[in-house]
Amino acid sequence: LCCSKPIEPSASEEERFTGWHRSCVRRFFGTHKLPEIDITEEKLLELAKESVNRGLTVPGVQKKISLHLTAGVNPRLTLVNYPTGFILKPQTAEYENLPECEYLAMQMVEAAGITTVPYALIRLHGQETNLAYITRRIDRIGNKNPEMLAMEDFCQLDGRLTQDKYRGSYERCAKIIQRYSDRPGIDLTDFYYRLLLSFVIGNSDLHLKNLSLIETDPGSQKYVLSRVYDFLPVNVVLPEDEDEFALTMCGKNRRIRRGDFVKFALNIGISEKVAAALIGQCIGNEKTLIFLAERSLLPANMKTTFINLISDRMAVLKSV
């Protein structure tokens, strides 16, 4: 549930029960065994209501719960109503298989060569079917007395309120990178490639809060584009949603074509040759992305929707 590699029959009982390799537990949590996380739907609802009333929920459309890791002989993840080391996204009644969808999208991002935040699936109450998505914050280094990295999302950097996260353009995002990044050339190319991949996998929720710049070291005041987080294939979860992007690119956010990506590249200072190479690189991942969808934990109907979407979007990028 962390690395997506099989749990061998010879693995320990704990590994087979949790779905986590011991090595994955050490790498993700820094503990000797998987932390206990005893969460009921009642607890989630109670905490969510309390957090909303106090304005302390992690912003976003999904239910997102902050968790604090207590290490020791019996490590434990505790629900808290303030931002801390881990974020949990449980199943929702409104949309099916959101945790599995985000996990798959992040796998696809990683397979395409883009660096992501640490992410995994975790079973609640030890139930095989009750999976939640868990991610580790990257603006905190260490569990005990963590060092903080300054991390600003594009809403903050553009002087906008959270409710304006869908107001803007990807051209404006490029200007933010050019203005604040300490490696604007690399980050602009990375940003462009993320847009291509967002289009291909149906992530129509890449808004201003889902893009950030982060300090390279605590107190360095040098910023780069942060690793990918909150990549969700909304067009798979909500096939009726006609928007292909959260913000506009070349003045539109639907009916995107290859020519729009080429024009956008030129608008933000990326040459047509480099744009063509990045589009080709994205197209080259088609078989890998379909393979990941096929072997995913999604139900058969969602797998079919996802695969068809990838094929259709790749066809758009291939057209001249």
C-alpha positions in Angstrom: 0.0 0.0 0.0 3.0 2.3 0.1 5.5 1.2 -2.6 2.9 -0.9 -4.6 5.2 -3.8 -4.7 3.9 -7.3 -3.7 3.9 -8.6 -0.1 5.6 -11.9 -0.5 4.0 -15.1 1.1 7.2 -15.4 3.2 6.6 -11.9 4.7 5.7 -11.5 8.4 2.2 -11.7 9.6 2.2 -8.0 10.4 3.3 -7.1 6.8 0.6 -9.3 5.3 -2.1 -7.9 7.6 -1.2 -4.2 7.2 -0.1 -4.3 3.5 3.1 -2.4 4.4 6.7 -3.7 4.1 8.8 -2.9 7.2 11.2 -1.0 5.0 8.4 1.2 3.7 7.2 1.8 7.3 10.8 3.0 8.3 11.1 5.2 5.2 7.6 6.8 5.4 7.1 7.1 9.2 10.6 6.6 10.6 9.3 4.0 13.0 9.9 0.3 13.6 6.3 -0.7 12.9 3.3 0.8 11.4 1.7 3.4 13.7 -1.7 2.5 15.1 -4.5 4.7 13.7 -7.8 3.9 15.3 -10.3 6.1 13.5 -14.1 5.7 13.3 -16.4 7.6 11.0 -17.9 9.2 14.2 -14.5 10.5 15.2 -13.9 11.9 11.7 -17.2 13.7 11.6 -16.7 15.1 15.1 -13.2 16.4 14.4 -14.2 17.7 11.0 -17.0 19.7 12.5 -14.8 21.1 15.2 -12.1 22.0 12.7 -14.5 23.7 10.4 -16.0 25.8 13.2 -12.5 26.9 14.2 -11.3 27.4 10.6 -8.5 24.8 11.0 -9.2 22.2 8.3 -6.7 21.7 5.6 -8.1 23.6 2.6 -9.6 21.6 -0.3 -12.7 19.8 -1.5 -11.8 16.4 0.1 -12.1 15.6 3.8 -8.5 16.2 5.0 -7.5 15.4 8.6 -4.2 16.3 10.2 -2.3 13.6 12.1 0.4 13.8 14.6 2.9 11.0 14.9 3.9 9.9 18.4 6.9 7.5 18.1 8.1 5.0 20.7 7.5 1.4 21.5 3.9 1.7 20.2 3.9 4.4 17.6 0.6 6.1 17.1 -1.0 8.6 14.7 -3.3 10.9 16.6 -6.0 13.1 15.1 -5.4 16.8 15.8 -7.1 20.0 14.7 -4.0 21.9 13.7 -1.6 21.4 10.8 1.2 18.9 11.6 3.3 16.1 10.1 0.8 14.0 8.2 -2.5 14.5 6.3 -5.1 11.7 6.0 -7.9 11.7 3.3 -10.5 9.0 4.1 -13.2 7.6 1.9 -16.2 9.9 1.3 -19.9 9.2 0.8 -20.1 11.7 -2.1 -17.5 10.2 -4.4 -16.3 6.6 -4.6 -12.7 5.5 -4.3 -11.1 9.0 -3.9 -8.1 7.6 -1.9 -7.4 5.0 -4.5 -7.8 7.5 -7.3 -5.3 10.0 -5.8 -2.9 7.2 -5.0 -3.0 6.0 -8.6 -2.6 9.6 -9.9 0.5 10.1 -7.8 1.9 6.8 -9.0 1.4 8.0 -12.6 3.1 11.4 -11.8 6.1 9.5 -10.3 6.3 7.1 -13.2 6.4 10.0 -15.6 9.5 11.3 -13.8 8.1 14.1 -11.6 9.0 14.2 -7.9 6.1 13.9 -5.5 5.5 14.3 -1.8 5.6 11.0 0.2 2.2 9.3 -0.3 0.6 5.9 0.4 -2.6 4.1 1.3 -3.4 2.9 4.8 -6.1 0.6 6.2 -8.3 2.0 8.9 -9.2 -0.4 11.7 -7.2 -3.1 9.9 -10.0 -3.5 7.4 -8.9 -4.6 3.9 -11.5 -2.5 2.1 -11.4 0.7 4.2 -8.5 2.4 2.6 -7.5 6.0 3.3 -4.9 8.2 1.5 -2.0 9.4 3.6 0.7 11.9 2.8 3.6 13.4 4.7 4.1 17.2 4.8 7.3 18.3 3.2 7.6 21.7 5.0 8.6 20.0 8.2 11.9 18.2 8.7 12.0 15.6 11.5 9.3 14.4 13.9 10.6 15.7 17.2 11.1 19.5 17.3 10.9 19.6 13.5 12.6 22.4 11.5 10.2 24.4 9.3 10.6 25.2 5.6 8.8 28.3 4.4 6.2 27.1 1.8 3.9 29.5 0.0 1.2 28.5 -2.4 0.4 30.5 -5.6 -2.7 32.0 -4.0 -0.5 33.6 -1.3 2.3 34.5 -3.8 -0.3 36.3 -6.0 -1.9 38.1 -3.1 -5.2 36.2 -3.5 -7.7 34.8 -1.0 -8.3 31.1 -0.8 -11.7 31.4 -2.3 -10.1 32.9 -5.4 -8.0 29.8 -6.1 -9.8 29.0 -9.3 -9.4 32.6 -10.6 -6.4 33.0 -12.7 -4.4 31.6 -15.5 -1.4 29.3 -16.0 0.3 32.2 -17.7 0.0 34.1 -14.4 1.4 31.0 -12.6 4.4 31.1 -14.9 5.0 34.7 -14.0 5.0 33.8 -10.3 7.7 31.2 -11.0 9.7 33.7 -13.0 9.5 36.3 -10.2 10.1 34.2 -7.1 11.9 30.9 -8.1 15.7 30.7 -7.7 15.8 28.4 -10.7 13.1 29.7 -13.0 14.2 27.9 -16.1 14.1 24.5 -14.5 10.8 25.2 -12.7 9.1 26.6 -15.7 9.9 23.4 -17.6 8.7 21.3 -14.7 5.5 23.3 -14.5 4.8 22.8 -18.2 5.3 19.1 -17.9 3.0 18.9 -14.9 0.3 20.7 -17.0 0.7 18.1 -19.8 0.4 15.2 -17.3 -2.6 16.9 -15.6 -4.3 17.0 -18.9 -3.5 13.4 -19.8 -4.8 11.9 -16.5 -7.8 14.2 -16.0 -6.5 16.3 -13.1 -8.8 19.3 -13.6 -8.1 20.6 -10.1 -4.6 22.1 -10.5 -5.6 25.4 -9.0 -3.5 28.1 -7.2 -3.5 26.3 -3.9 -2.1 23.1 -5.4 1.0 24.8 -6.7 3.7 26.1 -4.2 7.2 27.3 -3.9 9.3 25.9 -1.0 12.5 26.9 0.7 15.5 24.8 -0.3 16.8 24.8 3.3 15.4 26.3 6.6 16.0 30.0 6.6 17.7 30.0 3.2 15.1 32.3 1.6 15.8 30.5 -1.7 12.7 29.0 -3.3 11.9 26.4 -5.9 8.8 24.7 -7.2 7.6 22.2 -4.6 7.1 18.6 -5.2 3.8 17.5 -6.6 0.9 17.1 -4.2 -2.9 16.9 -4.4 -3.0 15.4 -7.9 -6.6 14.1 -8.3 -8.1 12.7 -11.6 -11.3 14.7 -11.2 -12.4 13.9 -14.8 -12.4 10.2 -13.8 -14.3 10.8 -10.5 -16.7 13.2 -12.2 -16.8 12.3 -15.9 -19.6 14.8 -16.5 -17.2 17.7 -15.6 -16.3 19.3 -18.9 -13.5 21.4 -17.6 -10.0 20.0 -18.4 -8.1 22.5 -16.4 -8.8 24.4 -13.1 -7.3 27.6 -14.5 -7.2 28.9 -18.1 -4.4 28.3 -20.6 -4.4 30.4 -23.7 -7.7 31.8 -22.5 -9.6 28.5 -22.1 -9.9 25.5 -19.7 -11.7 23.0 -22.0 -11.4 21.7 -25.5 -7.6 21.9 -25.1 -5.5 20.9 -28.1 -1.8 20.2 -28.8 -1.6 23.7 -30.5 -2.6 25.3 -27.2 0.3 23.7 -25.4 2.7 24.9 -28.1 1.3 28.4 -28.0 1.4 28.4 -24.2 5.0 27.3 -24.2 6.0 30.2 -26.4 4.0 32.6 -24.2 6.0 31.6 -21.1 9.4 31.5 -22.7 9.8 27.8 -23.6 10.9 27.2 -27.2 8.8 25.2 -29.6 11.6 22.6 -29.8 11.6 22.1 -26.1 7.8 22.0 -26.0 7.7 19.3 -28.7 10.3 17.3 -26.7 8.2 17.5 -23.5 5.0 16.6 -25.3 6.8 13.6 -26.8 8.1 12.6 -23.4 4.6 12.8 -22.0 3.2 10.7 -24.9 6.0 8.1 -24.3 4.4 7.3 -20.9 1.1 6.2 -22.4 1.7 2.4 -22.0 3.1 2.9 -18.4 0.1 5.0 -17.4 -2.4 2.5 -18.8 -0.5 -0.4 -17.1 -0.8 1.4 -13.8 -4.5 1.9 -14.2 -5.0 -1.7 -15.1 -3.3 -3.0 -12.0 -4.7 -0.4 -9.7 -7.1 -0.9 -6.8 -10.0 0.9 -8.6 -13.2 -1.0 -9.5 -13.4 -2.2 -13.1 -15.7 0.5 -14.3 -13.4 3.3 -13.1 -10.3 1.5 -14.6 -12.1 1.5 -18.0 -13.0 5.2 -17.6 -9.4 6.1 -16.7 -7.9 4.1 -19.5 -10.2 5.6 -22.1 -9.5 9.1 -20.8 -5.7 8.6 -21.1 -6.1 7.2 -24.6 -8.3 10.1 -25.7 -6.0 12.8 -24.2 -2.9 11.2 -25.6 -4.6 11.2 -29.0 -5.0 15.0 -28.7 -1.3 15.4 -27.9 -0.4 13.2 -30.9 -2.5 15.2 -33.4 -0.6 17.8 -35.4 
